[in-house]
């Protein structure tokens, strides 16, 4: 009896910690994405040319492509090694290596930009480089804060940068009418100011950075971990972001501007997936060697699919009902892309869940075959489908690519853990697929609301035991 009670307590404790981590990462991520979401109406109303917004979106995707290479994927390496580190001296070595590497690589980016400027004129090149540097610093140092256990600093950077983007966007875009130049400035200044404010308060980086400390062994271990992630990040970019370049090249910047708005809205689902991923990353690494790992990981996967289906159905139908006032008329065609893009985001979230096996086992080199395969499928299908099907060809490509990735990883994960899908999990999957019918064919708000409520009711009944246990654990914790 005592052993059973201990197991129950362990399960409850790690479940409670996971929920607490989700809350922390939600605060750190949702703020920035919520501001991005709220800025879409402002940008669409004040950036009248869809081609301008399309150009900004292409520049943003290029920055996302370059960040892993200019930072040597240190956002993942710093967090993973700091999480396992218990000694202050070793923490200083890791943070010092990160600081030195960032300083060198970002200086190199400035030199490369200068050469490009002298050889070939690129519109807004200075702003593009500024955004690359600002995003790189925020990406890496946020993970350093997180790895050092200072979640308050991690959350603060996210919230302050989000508030800054909102404030500077209102000033530069709406107030001064600077268009996409204002969007660039808002995103650059907000990130730099947020990092400076947080560092001035906690002095976490300055306390752990030593410019003359020996980091040779740490550097070798981190680089060995992150190097396989770099080509993987390129393939991830080809899989998830190259669609903007295909659309811009084959269909034009105007079409990409409309498509970019749809991506901004479905980005909320990606954000929720990232929140779960960050909380799951920490929990999975710490629980990887637990005796009931397979059962625990399987339970998390089934619950995750249930949660994703609830979020997806509620969100896309809420968007459909309110889309008319959320965006300017020039961008309203993007509503047609929301549902399949949302499904792609859900499949991506499941693929990211499986990625944790490689990180838990420190076996990141095995991420490459699946990502390379996905990238090949993505690029090949884009070339084949974009001309006959237009934007829908790109969307179908993205969905098929993520399905290929999930299928590959489902089998590859068996070397790390064995997952079991419950039969009832088919219900939320079917609900997401069948939801396309009322989304596209219903013109009644009442039908859309009734469908959403019916799905929520059925899924809540299916998972009533889990919801009851979660509620009781919360009540018990509150009383204690």
FENBELNOR-V851254 format. One record per helix or strand of 3 or more residues. SS is the DSSP state (A for helix, B for strand). FROM is the first residue (numbers start at 0). TO is the last residue. If there is no record, write none. Layout:
ss=SS from=FROM to=TO
ss=SS from=FROM to=TO
//
This chain:
ss=A from=1 to=45
ss=A from=49 to=69
ss=A from=73 to=82
ss=A from=87 to=118
ss=A from=124 to=146
ss=A from=150 to=174
ss=A from=178 to=201
ss=A from=203 to=207
ss=A from=215 to=239
ss=A from=242 to=249
ss=A from=252 to=286
ss=A from=292 to=325
ss=A from=328 to=353
ss=A from=355 to=359
ss=A from=363 to=388
ss=A from=390 to=414
ss=A from=424 to=440
ss=A from=444 to=461
ss=A from=463 to=478
//
